[in-house]
């Protein structure tokens, strides 16, 4: 795991630093990526560090140590800058999840989006979403149980596929789907695509299981997202939740759209970039 570097003036809370052994400033290897950690009340902002003078923090090389540091810290929310990139964002998101801390992406304010609705309208929409999702969940429970049983007996892979997605105001959450591909498909995807750079879809993808192909035909793999709606992470109707991979490549306007709550039924957030959602469209990577 890449080493972590923090600016001297950025780190202040003693509770966090008590668990971290900070050595004297030294030259960092060229392959190391530098970060700054900035505290704002009970929020922690993690971003790429542009400062030349840095302190080496060996404790954060290890995710388990980072988890322990987060657990004993007074931080309630960790905000991750998109400039960190997909790999580092996922590293921090996984650590925050295990530490029981909320995590979100730092995105621009929604200045150019629609004005806020009246609070009563917002609560009414929330109640309608929850009620309809609850009804569908109860009605479709026998079908979902049947699909879960079929996945369990047809392969040794987990029944559900979980993936980080961007929710309202940049909040990160785990989207749920029935697994339709082989285990570790994300590691095999580029081999199937002959190591082409980027993310691509492929017809007759060999990583898709026969049962998974049938479920995708009728969008049955999306049914577990009703749980995401019941949790308040998604709406029934709205733009599809953006993956971390796609989020880091969005333009400024596209990032502003991430302030809106995503939905089960809708189009992808687009802003001048080619948005490829392998989990939704070809389920090739756990981005």
Secondary structure, 3 states (H helix, E strand, C coil): CCCEEECCCCCCCHHHHCCCCECCCCCCCCCCCCEEEEEECCEEEEEECCCCCCEEEHHHHCHHHHHHHHHHCCCCEEEEEHHHCHHHHHHHHHHHHHHCCEEEEECCCCCCCCCCCCHHHHHHHHHHHHHHHHHHHHHHHHHHHHHHHHHHHHCCCCCEEEEEEECHHHEEEEEEEECCECCCHHHHHHHHCCCCCCCCCCCCCCCECHHHHHHHHCCHHHCCHHHHHHCCCCEEECCECEEHHHHCCCCHHHHHHHHCCCEEECCECCCCCCCCCHHHHHCCCCC
